[in-house]
Amino acid sequence: MAATGTAHGVAPAFPAAARSGYPGEVGRTAAPGTCVVFVDALRYDLAVDLGHRLETTSLAVATDFRIGAFPSLTPTGQPAVAPLDPHALGWTGGPDFCAADSAGRPLKGTVLRQALKTAGIDYLEWSELGDPAGRAWTQMSSIDSLGHSQGRGLVDSLDGQVDTVASRIRALLAHGWKRILVVTDHGFLLPAGNPLKVDLPLALTEGENTRKPRVARLRPGNTHPTYPATPWTWDPSVTFVSPPGVAVFAGGVPYEHGGLSPQECVIPVLTVTLPLSPLELTLAKVTEVKWTNQRCRIDMIPSRDDVSIEVRLRPGDATSSVGGPKAPRDGEVKILVDESDAAPGTTAHVVVLDSTGAVIAQKETIVGGPK
């Protein structure tokens, strides 16, 4: 589980790319029938291992990745992977490292749970199974907790931790959930030797409350001549600085995160479903069309990479297209319909096209949604 080899080989290029615009991602969607399983500090290599374990029990696993919100800490990263639209909700930067809601409250604990509830997403305790017809969120934080408390001792616990997540996913699918979306907030570093401590003058930073071993928040207008500085994902006017490689600004246990390395910032996204029969693999169904003004989100099953989706005025007429075609990702696609092509209230059809352009599924809709 040592991180030194990859960190020294890849990490120098990663901060260099981040200086020109760190591509931290925020926001997700979850269709009905989806349970989001949040696993704190599920590093990408652990997620790949998790996927392999699930595949051995005949589950279907699609493994993807995204660039996590920066800095790679839970108060910044967890809200970024919630199945919500942060921009529409007015989320922004709050105190210290915390993302905040539109009222300025840090998005953690009960505040984040309330945001999920308001959006119709049930919060499930780790032992609860919930209603598979809806949408839900459940979470586990023991990997991160063990890392901070045990340091390298975490290695001895990782097999059991991954098995715990795998068992949870199997139980949710057996209960009737159609899809499990596994997400995380950040990865971590766990070098074989003690990390190098480097100096960062306290006067350059906002103070001890905004300073961690792997990241620190700079005072406005300050820079550091050698350490990579990156805008905060939740507020680009705020800049954080990260030490190079696996180095730290302060001593502590070897397990750390918060900085700008691939191990901390490249995070996994796993979609787990029950295996489909050969017949189901040849079919397609549009399960939901949801409009926000002139933009629609379309969900389909099964998740296929050999189809495209289009919005048409007449389902069998390719010349009547008013949006798309676009390829779905993980069974979902977003399509913008120009008002000049189809005004709000216009009857339209979402069509799924195979590789030859033939319509294999369709669903009637009202542009802009029913009034």
N, C-alpha and C positions, 0 to 999 in steps of 0.2 A: 504493500500500500504506500510505499515511499513515493514522494512526488518530485524528487530532485531531478531525475533524468529528463522528464518532459518539461519541467519548469525551466531548466537551463537551456533546453533546445528550442522551445517554442515561445516561451514567455517574452523574450526580448522583442519579437515581432508583434506580439499582441498589444502591448502598451503603445508601440509606435503607431499602430493602426488606430488605436483609441484616441490618440491626440487629435486626429483629423475628424473625429466625430464618433464617439462610442455608440454602437447600435443597440443599446439596451431596449428590451421589448417590455411592454405592459399590456395587460388586458387579455382575456380569453373568452371563448363562448363555450357553452355546454348545452347540448340539445336535451330535450326530455328523455329520460331513461339513462342519463349519465350521472355517475357518482365520481366526483373529483377526490382523489386520494393524495393529500399533501404530505410529503415526507421530508421533514427538515433535514438539509444537508445530504440529500441523495445524490452524491457525485455521479457524473456520467458513467464512469466505469462500473459503479455499483448498480446503476439502472440497467446497463447491458447484461450484467449477471442476473439481475432480477428477471429480465425478459427471457433469458435462456431457461431459467428455472420454470417459468410459467409455460413456455413452449413445450417442455418435456411432459407436461400434463395436458397437452393437446389444446391449449388456449392459443388464440390468434393474437400476436403482439406486433404492433407497428411502433418502431423506435425512431424518434425524431429528436431534434435539439433546438434550443433557442439561446440567444445571448441574454443572460439575466440582467435585471436592473442593477445599477451600480450606485453605491458600493455594495459588495456581495455580503450583505448582512440581512438578517431576518426582518427588521423593521422596514427596510427598503424593498426586499425581495418578495416577501410573502404577499403583500397586497397586489404586486405586479402580476402574480399568476392566478389570482382569484378569477372565477368565471364571470367577470363583470366588465363594463366599459368605463375605465377610469376617467376618460375625457368627458363623456356625457355626464358623469357624476360629479365633475369638478374637483377631482382629487389632485393634490399638489404636495409640495414639500412642507413639512412641519418642523418641529424642534429636533435638534440633534440629527439622527439618521432616519427619523420616522416619516413615512408618507402620512398625509393627513386628509381627512374628508373635507367637504365644502364648509363645515363649521370649524375647521382647524383642529379637530380632535385626532390624535394619533390613531392610525388604522391598525390596531392590534386588539387582541382579546375581545371584549364584548362589543367594541365599536365595529370591528370587522365582522363579527357574527351578525350584528344588527343589519349591516349593509347587505350581507348575504340573504338574510331573512326577508328584507324589504324587496329584494329581487326575486323572491320565490324559491330560494335555494335553502334546503333544510341543512342544519348543522347536526351531524351525527357524532355522538361519542364513539370511541374506537370499538365498543362492543355492540353498537346499535346497527341495524340493517336498513331501516327506513322504508320509504315507499318507492318501489322501483319505477312507478309511473311518473315520478317527478324528477327533480334534480337535487343533488345533495353534495355536501362537502364534509370530509372527515380527515383527521390529521394525526400525525405521529411525530414526536420531537426527540425520541430517545437517542438517535444516532448523534445528533448535535450535542445533546446533554452529556452523553458518555465521552465524546471527544473532548469537551471542555473540562470534564472532571477527571478523566483517566489518561489523556494524552495518547501515547502510543499503545496503551492498554486497550484502546478502541479496537485495534486489529483483531484481538481475540474474540470480540463480540460481533464482528460484522456479519459472519455467516448467519448467526441467529437472528440478527436484525433484519437481514434481507428475507429470511424465511418467514419472519413475522409479517412483513408486508405482503409477501406472496400468499400467505394463508388468508389474510384479510381480503385480498382481491378475489380469491377463489370463493370465499364465503359470500361476498357481495354478488358475484355472478350467479352462484347457486341460488341465491334468494330471488333472482329475477331481474337484476340490473342488466341492461343491454350493453352498456359500455362503461369501462373504468378508465378515467383519465388520470394518469399519475404525473404529478408535478412537484417541483421543489423550488426553494428560494435561492440556493447557492450550493457550491461544492465546498471543498476545503483542501488545505495543504497539510501533509503529515510527513515531513522529511525524515530520513533515517538519522541524521545528526541534528545537533542544535542549530537553529537558524541564526544567521548573522544578524547582530543588532546594529542598526544604522541610526544616525542622529537626525533629528528634525527639531529645530528650535521651537519651543513652545510659543514664542511670540508670533510665529507665522500662522498659528492655528487659532481656532475659536475657543480653545481651552480643553481641559482634561475630559469634559463630558462628551466632546466630539473628537476624541482621539482613541483609537484602538491599535492593537499591535500591527495590523495590516492596512490601516487607512486612517487618515485624519482630515478634518474639515478645515480648509484654509480661510483665514480672514479675507474679507473682500479686498481685491487688488494685489494680494500676495501671490508669489509663485515660488517655485524651487528650481534651481538651475539644472538639476539632474534627475530628480524623481518624476515619474509620469503623473501629470495632473489631468483629471477627467471631470467633466460636468456631472452633477447629480442628475440621475434619470428623472426625478420628480421635480427638479427646479434647476434648469440649465444655468441660472445666474449664480449658483453655488458650485464651488469647485472642491473636489477631494483629491488628495495626493496619496499615492501608494508607493511603498518601498519596492526596490527592484528584486526580481527573482523570487526567492522564498524568504527574503530578509524581513525583519520586523523593526518597528519603531520602539518597542518595549519588550522585555523578556516575559516569559510565561510558559505554558505548556506548549509542546511542539504543534499540537493541533490548532490551526488558526484559519480564519477566512476574513473576508472584507476587502481584500486587495484585487489587483488587476492581473490575474493569471488565468490561463485557460481552465485549470483545475477548479478555480473558484467561480468563474463567470460563464463557462459553457455548461448549460444545464439541460437535463434530459426532459423529454415529453414522451410518455408511453401511452398508447391507446390499446387497451386489452378487451377482447370480446370473446364470446364463445365461438368455436369454429363453425363455419357455414357449410351446409351440404353442397354437393356439386350443383344441384339445381339452384340453390339460393345464390351461388356465386355468379350465375348467369343473369340474375334478375336485378332490378333497380326499383326503388320506390322513393318518391319525394315525401318526407314525413312532416316537414314544417316549412312554411314561408312566412317570415316575419319582416314587416316593413318599418323603417324609420325614415319618414319623409319619402324621398325617391330612391332610397337604397334598401335593398332587400337581402336578408340572410336566408339562405336555403340549406336545409339539412336533408340528406339522403342516406339510405341504407341499401346494400352494404357499402362500406367505404371502398371505393374502387379508384384506381389511377388510370383506367383505360376509357374514361367517359369525359364528356364536357356538359356544361349546363348553360342554358340560354333562356331568356325571357322573350316570348313572341306574342304578337297579337292573335295569330292563328297558328295552332300547334303544328300543323303539317306543312306550313309555308315558311321556308327559310328566309324568304325576302321580307317577312314581317317582323324580323328580329328587332327588338328595342333595347337589348342588353345582353352582353356576352358575345360569343361563348367563353366560359372560363372553366378551368379544370378544378374540381373540388379537392380540398386537402382535409384528410381525416373526416371525410363525409360531409364537409361544409364548404360553402362558397358565398361570397358577398358580391352582388351585382348592382351597379348604379344605372338607373333608367333616366335618361334625360327627359325633362318635362315637355320639351318640344316634340319628342317622339311619342310619349304616352303621358297624358296629364293625370293628376290624381283622380281616382275614381274609374279609370279605364279598366275594363276587363281584359286580362292577359292570361298567359299560360306559361308556367315554368316547364321546360322540357329537358329531359336527359337524353344525350346523344351518344351512340356508340362510336367506335373508331371509323365507321363508314359514313357517319352523319345521320344514321337512321334514328328515329325517336323510339326509345325503349321504355320511357316512363314520362308521365306528364301530370300536372296539377294546376287547376284553375286558381287564379288569384285576382285581387283588386289592387291596382297600382296605388301605393301609399297606404294600403290597408283599408279594411271596411270602416265606414264612418257611422 
